[in-house]
Amino acid sequence: MKVAFQGERGAYSESAVYQFFGSDAQVKPCRDFRDVFESVDKQETPFGVVPVENSLEGSVNQNYDLFLEYDLRVSGEVIVKIEHCLIVNPGTSLSDIKTVYSHPQALAQCRTFLEELGREIVSAYDTAGSVKMLKERGLHDAAAVASERAAKLYNMHILAEDIADNTENYTRFFVLSEEDAPVTGNDKTSIIFSEADKPGSLYHALGEFAQRNINLTKIESRPTKQKPWEYNFYLDFEGHRCEARCAEALKALTKYAMFIKILGSYPKAK
């Protein structure tokens, strides 16, 4: 089992891989999210894992946009608890630190701690990659914000644990593959659609789910990037696309939508 993810070894995305597939999974680190989609699309790996939503910072818009470019399916979801640490090379003290590196989202989630620390903040492409960079360069005047696992992986020292402003910090990841998952009886479905340019289209579209007692768990709009002020809607609902009531709702949705793409059905994450 080989799985692509974005970031360096020790990234939260890698933790999501092991949480979903188990510790025996083989991982393929990728530089950016597009590389993960490419890896699965070109069958270099059968699966990929990408973050789609954080409980504090919201959606990872780039990945939602990439679903429009690639004909891939969502076959699973996994939710990872995010616990940021302040990580340094062994022998570095808090007073030695002049600069703190990490992914912009991680830095934003630790804003209060970092403001009180009062050091220069530098954005990097990855949390674990920041730890790796400190290690490789032997920097003793810098720190990184990343996971406890990243610190252990690179034999680094943790100066402070759980430094995020809000401890209720979780990231939701999608598992990418060529096919979605079979019915389990405890499923969710994700779709993308654009409404017809008529009054009440969105109201009636969502009404098709309400009429069938289908619970919507998320709806979000994103610009189509084709024409100003036109939007695609990203929708998650409980149930599998093959279940009768869900299939009926999706068929009825075509009356009010100009475009529909079913990303896939998958078991709900625990």
BALOBA-1460 file (C-alpha; in Angstrom, 3 decimals):
// residues 270
<rec num="1" residu="m" x="0.000" y="0.000" z="0.000"/>
<rec num="2" residu="k" x="1.636" y="3.239" z="-1.161"/>
<rec num="3" residu="v" x="0.062" y="6.599" z="-0.363"/>
<rec num="4" residu="a" x="1.030" y="10.087" z="-1.534"/>
<rec num="5" residu="f" x="0.784" y="13.107" z="0.764"/>
<rec num="6" residu="q" x="1.905" y="16.733" z="0.717"/>
<rec num="7" residu="g" x="4.844" y="17.737" z="2.880"/>
<rec num="8" residu="e" x="7.907" y="16.180" z="4.454"/>
<rec num="9" residu="r" x="8.037" y="13.111" z="6.674"/>
<rec num="10" residu="g" x="6.497" y="14.036" z="10.010"/>
<rec num="11" residu="a" x="3.783" y="16.253" z="8.492"/>
<rec num="12" residu="y" x="0.239" y="16.031" z="9.813"/>
<rec num="13" residu="s" x="-0.775" y="14.652" z="6.416"/>
<rec num="14" residu="e" x="1.568" y="11.707" z="6.988"/>
<rec num="15" residu="s" x="-0.085" y="11.120" z="10.359"/>
<rec num="16" residu="a" x="-3.426" y="11.032" z="8.518"/>
<rec num="17" residu="v" x="-2.039" y="8.341" z="6.201"/>
<rec num="18" residu="y" x="-1.017" y="6.088" z="9.096"/>
<rec num="19" residu="q" x="-4.235" y="6.786" z="10.995"/>
<rec num="20" residu="f" x="-6.307" y="5.650" z="8.003"/>
<rec num="21" residu="f" x="-4.174" y="2.916" z="6.422"/>
<rec num="22" residu="g" x="-2.182" y="1.680" z="9.406"/>
<rec num="23" residu="s" x="1.492" y="1.836" z="10.317"/>
<rec num="24" residu="d" x="2.550" y="-0.518" z="7.498"/>
<rec num="25" residu="a" x="1.583" y="1.945" z="4.766"/>
<rec num="26" residu="q" x="4.375" y="3.136" z="2.474"/>
<rec num="27" residu="v" x="4.387" y="6.894" z="2.005"/>
<rec num="28" residu="k" x="5.359" y="9.147" z="-0.872"/>
<rec num="29" residu="p" x="6.050" y="12.745" z="0.223"/>
<rec num="30" residu="c" x="5.081" y="15.363" z="-2.389"/>
<rec num="31" residu="r" x="6.117" y="18.996" z="-2.691"/>
<rec num="32" residu="d" x="2.607" y="20.385" z="-3.209"/>
<rec num="33" residu="f" x="-1.031" y="19.324" z="-3.340"/>
<rec num="34" residu="r" x="-1.129" y="19.109" z="-7.123"/>
<rec num="35" residu="d" x="1.653" y="16.530" z="-7.004"/>
<rec num="36" residu="v" x="-0.540" y="14.346" z="-4.776"/>
<rec num="37" residu="f" x="-3.415" y="14.510" z="-7.272"/>
<rec num="38" residu="e" x="-0.978" y="13.840" z="-10.130"/>
<rec num="39" residu="s" x="0.474" y="10.816" z="-8.351"/>
<rec num="40" residu="v" x="-2.933" y="9.150" z="-8.052"/>
<rec num="41" residu="d" x="-4.130" y="10.314" z="-11.473"/>
<rec num="42" residu="k" x="-1.043" y="8.827" z="-13.165"/>
<rec num="43" residu="q" x="-1.366" y="5.638" z="-11.071"/>
<rec num="44" residu="e" x="2.031" y="6.172" z="-9.479"/>
<rec num="45" residu="t" x="0.292" y="5.507" z="-6.169"/>
<rec num="46" residu="p" x="-3.172" y="3.960" z="-5.684"/>
<rec num="47" residu="f" x="-4.072" y="6.472" z="-2.974"/>
<rec num="48" residu="g" x="-3.388" y="10.035" z="-1.896"/>
<rec num="49" residu="v" x="-4.317" y="11.968" z="1.237"/>
<rec num="50" residu="v" x="-5.020" y="15.720" z="1.221"/>
<rec num="51" residu="p" x="-6.413" y="18.110" z="3.848"/>
<rec num="52" residu="v" x="-9.730" y="19.720" z="2.952"/>
<rec num="53" residu="e" x="-10.858" y="21.490" z="6.116"/>
<rec num="54" residu="n" x="-9.536" y="22.704" z="9.445"/>
<rec num="55" residu="s" x="-11.855" y="23.253" z="12.390"/>
<rec num="56" residu="l" x="-10.305" y="26.674" z="13.098"/>
<rec num="57" residu="e" x="-9.112" y="28.040" z="9.754"/>
<rec num="58" residu="g" x="-11.788" y="26.625" z="7.436"/>
<rec num="59" residu="s" x="-11.454" y="24.970" z="4.044"/>
<rec num="60" residu="v" x="-8.266" y="24.265" z="2.114"/>
<rec num="61" residu="n" x="-9.537" y="25.934" z="-1.048"/>
<rec num="62" residu="q" x="-6.729" y="24.809" z="-3.321"/>
<rec num="63" residu="n" x="-7.673" y="21.168" z="-2.886"/>
<rec num="64" residu="y" x="-11.355" y="21.790" z="-3.505"/>
<rec num="65" residu="d" x="-10.380" y="23.553" z="-6.743"/>
<rec num="66" residu="l" x="-8.131" y="20.640" z="-7.763"/>
<rec num="67" residu="f" x="-11.111" y="18.274" z="-7.611"/>
<rec num="68" residu="l" x="-12.483" y="20.131" z="-10.627"/>
<rec num="69" residu="e" x="-9.294" y="19.466" z="-12.598"/>
<rec num="70" residu="y" x="-8.832" y="15.768" z="-11.859"/>
<rec num="71" residu="d" x="-11.209" y="12.861" z="-12.348"/>
<rec num="72" residu="l" x="-10.537" y="11.292" z="-8.964"/>
<rec num="73" residu="r" x="-12.841" y="10.030" z="-6.255"/>
<rec num="74" residu="v" x="-13.025" y="10.418" z="-2.495"/>
<rec num="75" residu="s" x="-12.900" y="6.944" z="-0.949"/>
<rec num="76" residu="g" x="-12.421" y="7.890" z="2.690"/>
<rec num="77" residu="e" x="-12.053" y="10.652" z="5.251"/>
<rec num="78" residu="v" x="-9.904" y="10.883" z="8.356"/>
<rec num="79" residu="i" x="-9.814" y="13.506" z="11.107"/>
<rec num="80" residu="v" x="-6.507" y="14.275" z="12.820"/>
<rec num="81" residu="k" x="-6.078" y="16.167" z="16.108"/>
<rec num="82" residu="i" x="-3.592" y="18.980" z="15.534"/>
<rec num="83" residu="e" x="-1.240" y="19.636" z="18.456"/>
<rec num="84" residu="h" x="1.495" y="22.149" z="17.649"/>
<rec num="85" residu="c" x="4.853" y="22.245" z="19.433"/>
<rec num="86" residu="l" x="7.735" y="24.710" z="19.437"/>
<rec num="87" residu="i" x="10.701" y="22.679" z="18.187"/>
<rec num="88" residu="v" x="14.422" y="23.484" z="18.168"/>
<rec num="89" residu="n" x="17.801" y="21.851" z="17.718"/>
<rec num="90" residu="p" x="19.102" y="20.232" z="20.931"/>
<rec num="91" residu="g" x="20.954" y="22.776" z="23.019"/>
<rec num="92" residu="t" x="18.850" y="25.731" z="21.842"/>
<rec num="93" residu="s" x="17.077" y="27.692" z="24.581"/>
<rec num="94" residu="l" x="14.092" y="29.992" z="24.338"/>
<rec num="95" residu="s" x="16.324" y="33.062" z="24.662"/>
<rec num="96" residu="d" x="18.428" y="31.910" z="21.680"/>
<rec num="97" residu="i" x="15.494" y="32.008" z="19.249"/>
<rec num="98" residu="k" x="15.369" y="34.876" z="16.775"/>
<rec num="99" residu="t" x="13.108" y="33.374" z="14.090"/>
<rec num="100" residu="v" x="10.186" y="30.930" z="14.031"/>
<rec num="101" residu="y" x="9.345" y="28.968" z="10.859"/>
<rec num="102" residu="s" x="6.243" y="27.012" z="9.861"/>
<rec num="103" residu="h" x="3.328" y="26.714" z="7.472"/>
<rec num="104" residu="p" x="1.186" y="29.904" z="7.446"/>
<rec num="105" residu="q" x="-1.848" y="28.081" z="8.834"/>
<rec num="106" residu="a" x="0.118" y="26.635" z="11.746"/>
<rec num="107" residu="l" x="1.566" y="30.074" z="12.509"/>
<rec num="108" residu="a" x="-1.943" y="31.573" z="12.455"/>
<rec num="109" residu="q" x="-3.225" y="28.901" z="14.830"/>
<rec num="110" residu="c" x="-0.465" y="29.760" z="17.330"/>
<rec num="111" residu="r" x="-0.802" y="33.525" z="16.980"/>
<rec num="112" residu="t" x="-1.148" y="34.379" z="20.697"/>
<rec num="113" residu="f" x="1.830" y="32.262" z="21.776"/>
<rec num="114" residu="l" x="4.033" y="33.648" z="18.984"/>
<rec num="115" residu="e" x="3.025" y="37.261" z="19.638"/>
<rec num="116" residu="e" x="3.983" y="36.862" z="23.285"/>
<rec num="117" residu="l" x="7.246" y="35.232" z="22.222"/>
<rec num="118" residu="g" x="7.986" y="38.307" z="20.115"/>
<rec num="119" residu="r" x="10.270" y="36.750" z="17.491"/>
<rec num="120" residu="e" x="10.392" y="37.145" z="13.703"/>
<rec num="121" residu="i" x="7.850" y="34.909" z="11.964"/>
<rec num="122" residu="v" x="8.715" y="33.317" z="8.609"/>
<rec num="123" residu="s" x="6.248" y="31.290" z="6.523"/>
<rec num="124" residu="a" x="7.380" y="27.975" z="5.056"/>
<rec num="125" residu="y" x="5.666" y="25.443" z="2.811"/>
<rec num="126" residu="d" x="5.326" y="22.752" z="5.458"/>
<rec num="127" residu="t" x="5.371" y="22.254" z="9.245"/>
<rec num="128" residu="a" x="7.613" y="19.189" z="9.280"/>
<rec num="129" residu="g" x="9.691" y="20.678" z="6.464"/>
<rec num="130" residu="s" x="10.543" y="23.561" z="8.784"/>
<rec num="131" residu="v" x="11.858" y="21.118" z="11.386"/>
<rec num="132" residu="k" x="13.867" y="19.300" z="8.732"/>
<rec num="133" residu="m" x="15.354" y="22.597" z="7.554"/>
<rec num="134" residu="l" x="16.473" y="23.530" z="11.087"/>
<rec num="135" residu="k" x="18.087" y="20.115" z="11.425"/>
<rec num="136" residu="e" x="19.873" y="20.174" z="8.066"/>
<rec num="137" residu="r" x="21.187" y="23.727" z="8.507"/>
<rec num="138" residu="g" x="22.083" y="23.235" z="12.137"/>
<rec num="139" residu="l" x="20.289" y="26.437" z="13.145"/>
<rec num="140" residu="h" x="20.530" y="27.196" z="16.870"/>
<rec num="141" residu="d" x="18.876" y="30.615" z="16.712"/>
<rec num="142" residu="a" x="15.571" y="29.436" z="15.191"/>
<rec num="143" residu="a" x="12.534" y="27.309" z="16.004"/>
<rec num="144" residu="a" x="9.755" y="25.582" z="14.077"/>
<rec num="145" residu="v" x="6.091" y="24.953" z="14.798"/>
<rec num="146" residu="a" x="5.184" y="21.355" z="14.027"/>
<rec num="147" residu="s" x="4.024" y="18.074" z="15.536"/>
<rec num="148" residu="e" x="5.580" y="16.037" z="18.313"/>
<rec num="149" residu="r" x="6.082" y="13.271" z="15.756"/>
<rec num="150" residu="a" x="8.174" y="15.590" z="13.554"/>
<rec num="151" residu="a" x="10.408" y="16.406" z="16.529"/>
<rec num="152" residu="k" x="10.967" y="12.711" z="17.256"/>
<rec num="153" residu="l" x="11.545" y="11.838" z="13.617"/>
<rec num="154" residu="y" x="14.337" y="14.407" z="13.220"/>
<rec num="155" residu="n" x="15.756" y="13.965" z="16.758"/>
<rec num="156" residu="m" x="14.903" y="17.523" z="17.752"/>
<rec num="157" residu="h" x="13.946" y="19.087" z="21.092"/>
<rec num="158" residu="i" x="10.504" y="20.358" z="22.110"/>
<rec num="159" residu="l" x="10.589" y="23.631" z="24.058"/>
<rec num="160" residu="a" x="6.799" y="24.031" z="24.396"/>
<rec num="161" residu="e" x="3.837" y="21.737" z="23.757"/>
<rec num="162" residu="d" x="0.252" y="22.406" z="22.697"/>
<rec num="163" residu="i" x="0.894" y="26.063" z="21.819"/>
<rec num="164" residu="a" x="-2.171" y="26.645" z="19.614"/>
<rec num="165" residu="d" x="-4.660" y="29.326" z="20.638"/>
<rec num="166" residu="n" x="-7.483" y="26.795" z="20.596"/>
<rec num="167" residu="t" x="-7.031" y="23.185" z="21.661"/>
<rec num="168" residu="e" x="-10.096" y="22.126" z="19.636"/>
<rec num="169" residu="n" x="-7.950" y="21.983" z="16.509"/>
<rec num="170" residu="y" x="-8.732" y="19.241" z="14.016"/>
<rec num="171" residu="t" x="-8.043" y="18.776" z="10.319"/>
<rec num="172" residu="r" x="-10.219" y="16.720" z="8.030"/>
<rec num="173" residu="f" x="-8.480" y="14.824" z="5.224"/>
<rec num="174" residu="f" x="-9.849" y="13.143" z="2.103"/>
<rec num="175" residu="v" x="-8.459" y="9.888" z="0.727"/>
<rec num="176" residu="l" x="-8.075" y="10.075" z="-3.052"/>
<rec num="177" residu="s" x="-8.366" y="7.078" z="-5.357"/>
<rec num="178" residu="e" x="-9.811" y="6.022" z="-8.706"/>
<rec num="179" residu="e" x="-12.998" y="4.628" z="-7.133"/>
<rec num="180" residu="d" x="-15.031" y="5.567" z="-4.098"/>
<rec num="181" residu="a" x="-16.084" y="3.160" z="-1.328"/>
<rec num="182" residu="p" x="-18.961" y="0.652" z="-1.202"/>
<rec num="183" residu="v" x="-22.002" y="1.118" z="1.021"/>
<rec num="184" residu="t" x="-21.337" y="0.567" z="4.735"/>
<rec num="185" residu="g" x="-24.533" y="1.988" z="6.247"/>
<rec num="186" residu="n" x="-22.617" y="4.841" z="7.888"/>
<rec num="187" residu="d" x="-21.550" y="6.913" z="4.904"/>
<rec num="188" residu="k" x="-21.210" y="10.444" z="3.576"/>
<rec num="189" residu="t" x="-21.189" y="11.773" z="0.034"/>
<rec num="190" residu="s" x="-19.415" y="14.836" z="-1.361"/>
<rec num="191" residu="i" x="-20.468" y="16.636" z="-4.548"/>
<rec num="192" residu="i" x="-19.811" y="19.846" z="-6.467"/>
<rec num="193" residu="f" x="-22.573" y="21.618" z="-8.344"/>
<rec num="194" residu="s" x="-23.427" y="24.985" z="-9.847"/>
<rec num="195" residu="e" x="-26.984" y="26.260" z="-9.695"/>
<rec num="196" residu="a" x="-29.008" y="27.380" z="-12.668"/>
<rec num="197" residu="d" x="-29.279" y="31.148" z="-13.054"/>
<rec num="198" residu="k" x="-32.898" y="31.322" z="-11.931"/>
<rec num="199" residu="p" x="-34.556" y="32.748" z="-8.798"/>
<rec num="200" residu="g" x="-34.863" y="30.115" z="-6.088"/>
<rec num="201" residu="s" x="-32.578" y="27.575" z="-7.775"/>
<rec num="202" residu="l" x="-30.392" y="27.008" z="-4.708"/>
<rec num="203" residu="y" x="-33.429" y="26.908" z="-2.422"/>
<rec num="204" residu="h" x="-35.118" y="24.244" z="-4.528"/>
<rec num="205" residu="a" x="-31.880" y="22.314" z="-5.011"/>
<rec num="206" residu="l" x="-31.309" y="21.994" z="-1.281"/>
<rec num="207" residu="g" x="-35.000" y="21.250" z="-0.803"/>
<rec num="208" residu="e" x="-34.573" y="17.971" z="-2.699"/>
<rec num="209" residu="f" x="-32.400" y="16.736" z="0.168"/>
<rec num="210" residu="a" x="-34.704" y="18.088" z="2.878"/>
<rec num="211" residu="q" x="-37.736" y="16.382" z="1.313"/>
<rec num="212" residu="r" x="-35.941" y="13.041" z="1.624"/>
<rec num="213" residu="n" x="-34.732" y="13.675" z="5.176"/>
<rec num="214" residu="i" x="-31.085" y="13.729" z="4.083"/>
<rec num="215" residu="n" x="-28.860" y="15.617" z="6.491"/>
<rec num="216" residu="l" x="-26.492" y="18.158" z="4.921"/>
<rec num="217" residu="t" x="-23.225" y="18.372" z="6.861"/>
<rec num="218" residu="k" x="-21.496" y="21.107" z="4.845"/>
<rec num="219" residu="i" x="-22.173" y="23.597" z="2.074"/>
<rec num="220" residu="e" x="-19.672" y="26.132" z="0.812"/>
<rec num="221" residu="s" x="-19.370" y="28.277" z="-2.299"/>
<rec num="222" residu="r" x="-16.229" y="28.846" z="-4.376"/>
<rec num="223" residu="p" x="-15.801" y="31.121" z="-7.439"/>
<rec num="224" residu="t" x="-15.965" y="29.223" z="-10.725"/>
<rec num="225" residu="k" x="-13.015" y="31.345" z="-11.967"/>
<rec num="226" residu="q" x="-14.711" y="31.412" z="-15.359"/>
<rec num="227" residu="k" x="-17.037" y="34.375" z="-14.943"/>
<rec num="228" residu="p" x="-17.151" y="36.990" z="-12.162"/>
<rec num="229" residu="w" x="-19.700" y="36.373" z="-9.410"/>
<rec num="230" residu="e" x="-20.518" y="32.827" z="-10.505"/>
<rec num="231" residu="y" x="-20.014" y="30.091" z="-7.942"/>
<rec num="232" residu="n" x="-19.731" y="26.360" z="-7.503"/>
<rec num="233" residu="f" x="-21.184" y="24.822" z="-4.375"/>
<rec num="234" residu="y" x="-19.410" y="22.100" z="-2.417"/>
<rec num="235" residu="l" x="-21.871" y="19.930" z="-0.555"/>
<rec num="236" residu="d" x="-21.494" y="17.048" z="1.903"/>
<rec num="237" residu="f" x="-24.465" y="14.982" z="2.995"/>
<rec num="238" residu="e" x="-25.082" y="11.855" z="5.029"/>
<rec num="239" residu="g" x="-25.743" y="8.692" z="3.043"/>
<rec num="240" residu="h" x="-24.239" y="6.819" z="0.109"/>
<rec num="241" residu="r" x="-24.860" y="7.847" z="-3.488"/>
<rec num="242" residu="c" x="-26.092" y="4.322" z="-4.234"/>
<rec num="243" residu="e" x="-28.800" y="4.417" z="-1.568"/>
<rec num="244" residu="a" x="-32.237" y="4.940" z="-3.099"/>
<rec num="245" residu="r" x="-33.113" y="8.247" z="-1.423"/>
<rec num="246" residu="c" x="-29.662" y="9.716" z="-2.133"/>
<rec num="247" residu="a" x="-29.750" y="8.599" z="-5.765"/>
<rec num="248" residu="e" x="-33.212" y="10.173" z="-6.098"/>
<rec num="249" residu="a" x="-32.009" y="13.455" z="-4.598"/>
<rec num="250" residu="l" x="-29.013" y="13.579" z="-6.941"/>
<rec num="251" residu="k" x="-31.239" y="12.895" z="-9.932"/>
<rec num="252" residu="a" x="-33.699" y="15.595" z="-8.843"/>
<rec num="253" residu="l" x="-30.815" y="18.024" z="-8.374"/>
<rec num="254" residu="t" x="-30.244" y="18.047" z="-12.142"/>
<rec num="255" residu="k" x="-33.420" y="20.142" z="-12.514"/>
<rec num="256" residu="y" x="-31.794" y="23.047" z="-10.706"/>
<rec num="257" residu="a" x="-28.080" y="22.612" z="-11.461"/>
<rec num="258" residu="m" x="-26.114" y="23.362" z="-14.597"/>
<rec num="259" residu="f" x="-23.252" y="21.132" z="-13.503"/>
<rec num="260" residu="i" x="-22.878" y="18.283" z="-10.992"/>
<rec num="261" residu="k" x="-19.776" y="16.295" z="-10.088"/>
<rec num="262" residu="i" x="-19.991" y="13.492" z="-7.547"/>
<rec num="263" residu="l" x="-16.689" y="13.352" z="-5.708"/>
<rec num="264" residu="g" x="-17.582" y="10.108" z="-4.019"/>
<rec num="265" residu="s" x="-19.179" y="8.277" z="-1.134"/>
<rec num="266" residu="y" x="-17.140" y="7.031" z="1.802"/>
<rec num="267" residu="p" x="-17.467" y="5.846" z="5.420"/>
<rec num="268" residu="k" x="-17.769" y="8.620" z="7.996"/>
<rec num="269" residu="a" x="-14.600" y="9.293" z="9.937"/>
<rec num="270" residu="k" x="-14.653" y="8.402" z="13.604"/>
